[in-house]
């Protein structure tokens, strides 16, 4: 039997209503609220698309109350000397290195000099936006490591974002708004992950979406009780993305990475439960597909697609289907 490599969960219609909310706070209002909060204090490190997040805090006024340092290590050698070498600069691995380095440095330098009520944070993003050389879709990684109460171990929130605006200037603007939204939400909505994720799109819809978030990762003691599959389903419910991909272990992954230079065989269903029929469909479908396109099995990505259309309206139901991945076959 063949085990499906990935689960792809796709929205096929707008059957779910996003969380209802009041008119969102303006971006500079959020930045000012954080600047006036004497407890939050940290570092903002940005690579690619300018320093738009830090700029929002400086424009709001009172940034000295929130920002200990803002920086941008654009040169690869400079970046490597600070955060360590890496294969890719716009990647989850690079973002985690940035967050860890900046957070640890901040706490080491300032923990003994600041009020015991201080909640330290490090925010970072590494992105590839449009430029005069690059006309493709902008994308990047953004995240924050923070103390959710004084003296706590750091918790970390990471997202992958696609920037949908057509100009570099507009993409930079959207990135600044999103960064402020993320820092504000991490401090103010951390107890309610769905509300946290929903608020990331505040002030980012000008008649059409300006960003798409297709992966979220929340780690740390304060978020350990939340299932990563459910968290990523919230992205679907809040219309922040149209599709999410999970590994067979149930972890969210990027479709662009998993499908790179591969053909795809898709089996659609709700997989509740996964049955011998599903296994047989995958096995025989894969054999026929490989023969028809003359490709070996290791060049084929086999996907089990679960729809959240009106026929199967519940994203939580789709999440249950994802949990059935071990039953799709035996390697």
C-alpha positions as CSV (number, residue, x, y, z in Angstrom):
1,X,0.0,0.0,0.0
2,X,1.0,3.6,-0.6
3,X,0.8,6.2,2.1
4,X,-0.4,9.7,1.0
5,X,2.5,12.1,1.5
6,X,0.4,15.2,2.3
7,X,-3.1,16.4,3.2
8,X,-4.4,19.4,1.2
9,X,-7.4,21.1,2.8
10,X,-9.0,23.5,0.4
11,X,-11.8,26.0,0.6
12,X,-14.0,25.6,-2.5
13,X,-16.6,28.2,-1.6
14,X,-17.2,31.1,0.8
15,X,-19.5,28.9,3.0
16,X,-18.0,30.1,6.3
17,X,-18.5,33.5,7.8
18,X,-15.4,35.1,9.4
19,X,-15.6,36.1,13.0
20,X,-17.8,39.2,13.5
21,X,-16.0,42.2,15.0
22,X,-16.3,45.9,15.5
23,X,-14.4,48.3,13.3
24,X,-10.7,47.6,13.8
25,X,-8.4,50.1,15.5
26,X,-6.3,52.1,13.0
27,X,-2.7,50.9,12.6
28,X,-1.1,53.9,14.2
29,X,-3.6,53.7,17.1
30,X,-2.4,50.1,17.8
31,X,1.2,51.2,17.5
32,X,0.5,54.1,19.9
33,X,-1.3,51.9,22.4
34,X,1.8,49.6,22.5
35,X,4.1,52.6,22.8
36,X,2.2,53.9,25.8
37,X,2.1,50.4,27.4
38,X,5.0,50.5,29.9
39,X,5.3,46.7,30.1
40,X,6.0,45.7,26.4
41,X,9.6,46.4,25.3
42,X,11.6,44.8,22.6
43,X,13.5,44.6,19.3
44,X,12.3,44.9,15.7
45,X,14.5,43.3,13.1
46,X,13.4,43.4,9.4
47,X,15.1,42.1,6.3
48,X,13.5,42.9,2.9
49,X,10.8,45.5,2.0
50,X,12.3,48.2,4.2
51,X,11.7,48.8,7.9
52,X,8.0,49.4,7.7
53,X,7.0,47.9,11.0
54,X,9.4,49.9,13.0
55,X,8.4,53.0,10.9
56,X,4.8,52.6,12.1
57,X,5.9,52.8,15.7
58,X,8.1,55.8,15.1
59,X,5.3,57.6,13.3
60,X,2.8,56.9,16.1
61,X,5.0,58.7,18.6
62,X,6.4,57.5,21.9
63,X,8.4,54.7,20.3
64,X,11.1,54.9,22.9
65,X,8.6,53.3,25.3
66,X,8.4,50.2,23.2
67,X,11.5,49.8,20.9
68,X,14.9,49.1,22.4
69,X,16.4,48.5,19.0
70,X,15.4,48.4,15.4
71,X,17.7,47.0,12.7
72,X,17.9,45.6,9.2
73,X,20.8,43.3,8.2
74,X,20.4,43.4,4.4
75,X,23.8,42.3,3.4
76,X,24.1,38.5,3.4
77,X,27.5,38.4,5.0
78,X,26.3,40.8,7.7
79,X,23.2,38.7,8.2
80,X,25.3,35.5,8.4
81,X,27.7,37.1,10.9
82,X,24.8,38.0,13.2
83,X,22.3,35.1,12.8
84,X,24.5,32.3,11.4
85,X,24.8,30.9,7.9
86,X,21.8,29.4,6.2
87,X,20.8,27.9,2.8
88,X,17.9,30.3,2.3
89,X,17.4,33.8,3.6
90,X,13.6,34.0,3.2
91,X,12.8,30.9,5.2
92,X,11.2,29.7,8.5
93,X,14.7,28.6,9.7
94,X,16.2,32.1,9.2
95,X,13.2,33.7,11.0
96,X,13.6,31.5,14.0
97,X,17.3,32.3,14.1
98,X,16.5,36.0,14.0
99,X,13.9,35.7,16.8
100,X,16.0,33.6,19.0
101,X,19.2,35.7,18.7
102,X,17.4,39.1,19.2
103,X,15.3,37.9,22.1
104,X,18.2,36.3,24.0
105,X,20.4,39.3,23.4
106,X,17.7,41.7,24.6
107,X,17.0,39.8,27.8
108,X,20.7,39.3,28.6
109,X,21.3,43.1,28.2
110,X,18.2,44.5,29.8
111,X,16.5,42.1,32.2
112,X,18.5,43.4,35.2
113,X,17.9,47.0,34.3
114,X,14.2,47.1,33.5
115,X,11.2,47.0,35.7
116,X,10.2,43.5,36.9
117,X,6.9,44.1,35.1
118,X,8.5,44.3,31.7
119,X,7.4,41.8,29.1
120,X,10.2,41.5,26.6
121,X,9.7,40.7,22.9
122,X,11.6,40.3,19.7
123,X,9.8,40.8,16.4
124,X,11.3,39.8,13.0
125,X,10.5,39.4,9.4
126,X,12.4,38.2,6.4
127,X,10.7,38.8,3.1
128,X,11.1,39.0,-0.7
129,X,8.9,41.8,-2.0
130,X,8.6,43.1,-5.5
131,X,11.5,45.2,-6.8
132,X,12.8,46.5,-10.1
133,X,14.6,43.2,-10.5
134,X,11.8,40.9,-9.2
135,X,8.2,41.1,-10.5
136,X,6.9,37.8,-9.0
137,X,4.6,37.4,-6.0
138,X,6.0,38.8,-2.8
139,X,6.2,36.5,0.2
140,X,8.0,36.1,3.5
141,X,8.1,34.9,7.1
142,X,7.1,37.0,10.1
143,X,7.0,36.3,13.8
144,X,7.3,37.4,17.4
145,X,8.8,35.8,20.5
146,X,7.4,37.4,23.6
147,X,6.8,37.1,27.3
148,X,3.0,36.9,27.8
149,X,3.4,37.8,31.4
150,X,6.4,39.2,33.3
151,X,9.2,36.7,33.9
152,X,7.6,34.1,31.6
153,X,9.4,31.9,29.2
154,X,9.1,33.2,25.6
155,X,6.2,32.0,23.5
156,X,6.6,32.3,19.7
157,X,4.1,33.1,16.9
158,X,5.2,32.6,13.3
159,X,3.3,33.1,10.0
160,X,4.0,32.8,6.3
161,X,2.5,35.6,4.3
162,X,2.0,36.3,0.6
163,X,1.8,39.9,-0.4
164,X,-0.8,40.4,-3.1
165,X,-0.4,44.1,-4.0
166,X,1.0,44.9,-7.4
167,X,3.6,47.4,-6.5
168,X,6.6,47.3,-4.2
169,X,5.4,50.4,-2.3
170,X,2.0,48.8,-1.6
171,X,3.6,45.6,-0.5
172,X,5.8,47.4,1.9
173,X,2.9,49.3,3.3
174,X,0.9,46.1,3.8
175,X,3.8,44.5,5.6
176,X,4.1,47.4,8.0
177,X,0.4,47.1,8.8
178,X,0.5,43.4,9.3
179,X,3.5,43.6,11.6
180,X,1.8,46.1,13.9
181,X,-1.3,43.9,13.8
182,X,0.8,40.8,14.8
183,X,2.6,42.5,17.7
184,X,-0.7,44.0,19.0
185,X,-2.6,40.8,18.7
186,X,0.1,38.7,20.3
187,X,-0.1,40.9,23.4
188,X,-3.8,41.5,23.5
189,X,-5.5,38.4,22.0
190,X,-3.2,35.6,22.9
191,X,-5.8,33.8,25.0
192,X,-8.1,33.6,21.9
193,X,-6.1,32.3,18.9
194,X,-8.9,32.6,16.5
195,X,-9.5,36.3,17.4
196,X,-5.7,36.8,17.2
197,X,-5.5,35.4,13.7
198,X,-8.7,37.2,12.6
199,X,-7.2,40.6,13.7
200,X,-4.2,40.1,11.5
201,X,-6.2,41.3,8.5
202,X,-7.3,44.6,10.2
203,X,-6.9,47.6,7.8
204,X,-5.7,45.3,5.1
205,X,-8.7,45.0,2.8
206,X,-9.2,47.7,0.3
207,X,-12.0,46.1,-1.6
208,X,-9.8,43.0,-2.1
209,X,-7.3,41.1,0.1
210,X,-3.9,42.6,0.3
211,X,-2.2,39.6,2.0
212,X,-2.7,35.9,2.3
213,X,-1.5,33.9,5.3
214,X,-1.2,30.2,4.6
215,X,0.7,28.9,7.6
216,X,0.7,29.7,11.3
217,X,2.8,28.2,14.1
218,X,2.3,28.9,17.8
219,X,4.6,27.5,20.4
220,X,5.4,28.0,24.0
221,X,3.7,27.2,27.4
222,X,0.8,29.6,26.8
223,X,-0.1,28.0,23.5
224,X,0.9,24.4,24.0
225,X,-2.7,23.3,24.4
226,X,-3.8,24.4,20.9
227,X,-3.7,21.8,18.1
228,X,-1.7,23.1,15.1
229,X,-4.3,21.7,12.7
230,X,-7.1,23.6,14.3
231,X,-5.1,26.8,14.4
232,X,-4.4,26.6,10.7
233,X,-8.1,25.8,10.0
234,X,-8.8,29.2,11.5
235,X,-7.0,30.7,8.6
236,X,-9.6,29.1,6.3
237,X,-12.5,30.2,8.4
238,X,-11.2,33.8,8.5
239,X,-10.6,33.8,4.8
240,X,-7.0,34.5,5.2
241,X,-6.1,31.8,2.7
242,X,-7.9,29.4,0.3
243,X,-5.9,26.3,1.0
244,X,-3.6,24.7,3.6
245,X,-1.3,21.7,3.3
246,X,-0.4,19.3,6.1
247,X,2.3,16.7,6.2
248,X,1.3,13.1,7.0
249,X,2.4,13.9,10.6
250,X,-0.3,16.6,10.7
251,X,2.1,19.5,10.7
252,X,1.4,22.5,8.4
253,X,3.7,22.9,5.4
254,X,4.0,25.2,2.4
255,X,2.5,23.9,-0.8
256,X,5.1,25.8,-2.8
257,X,7.9,23.8,-1.1
258,X,6.3,20.4,-1.1
259,X,5.1,20.6,-4.8
260,X,8.3,22.1,-6.2
261,X,9.1,20.4,-9.5
262,X,6.7,17.6,-8.8
263,X,3.5,16.3,-10.5
264,X,0.5,15.9,-8.2
265,X,-2.0,13.1,-7.8
266,X,-5.1,14.3,-5.9
267,X,-7.7,12.1,-4.2
268,X,-10.7,14.1,-2.9
269,X,-12.9,13.0,0.0
270,X,-13.6,13.6,3.7
271,X,-11.7,10.5,4.9
272,X,-14.0,9.9,7.9
273,X,-12.9,7.3,8.1
274,X,-10.1,6.5,5.7
275,X,-10.9,3.1,4.2
276,X,-9.4,0.3,2.2
277,X,-11.2,1.7,-0.8
278,X,-9.2,4.9,-0.4
279,X,-6.0,2.9,-0.1
280,X,-6.8,1.0,-3.3
281,X,-7.7,4.2,-5.2
282,X,-4.4,5.7,-4.3
283,X,-2.3,2.7,-5.1
284,X,-3.9,2.0,-8.5
285,X,-4.3,5.7,-9.4
286,X,-0.6,6.3,-8.7
287,X,0.5,3.4,-10.8
288,X,-1.7,4.5,-13.7
289,X,-0.6,8.2,-13.3
290,X,3.1,7.3,-13.3
291,X,2.7,5.2,-16.5
292,X,0.7,8.0,-18.3
293,X,3.3,10.7,-17.6
294,X,6.4,8.5,-17.5
295,X,7.5,9.7,-14.1
296,X,8.8,7.6,-11.2
297,X,6.8,7.5,-8.0
298,X,9.3,9.6,-6.1
299,X,8.6,12.5,-8.4
300,X,4.8,12.4,-7.6
301,X,3.2,14.2,-4.7
302,X,0.1,12.3,-3.6
303,X,-2.4,14.5,-2.0
304,X,-5.6,13.8,-0.1
305,X,-7.9,16.8,-0.6
306,X,-10.6,17.6,2.0
307,X,-13.1,20.3,1.0
308,X,-14.8,22.7,3.4
309,X,-17.5,23.5,0.8
310,X,-21.2,23.3,1.7
311,X,-21.1,19.5,1.2
312,X,-18.7,19.2,4.1
313,X,-19.2,22.6,5.8
314,X,-17.1,22.3,9.0
315,X,-13.4,23.1,9.1
316,X,-13.3,21.2,12.4
317,X,-14.7,18.2,10.5
318,X,-12.0,18.7,7.9
319,X,-9.4,18.7,10.8
320,X,-10.8,15.3,11.9
321,X,-10.2,14.1,8.4
322,X,-6.6,15.2,8.5
323,X,-6.1,13.0,11.6
324,X,-7.0,10.0,9.5
325,X,-3.8,10.2,7.4
326,X,-2.0,7.2,9.1
327,X,-4.9,5.0,7.8
328,X,-4.4,5.8,4.2
329,X,-2.0,3.0,3.7
330,X,1.1,1.2,4.9
331,X,4.5,2.3,3.3
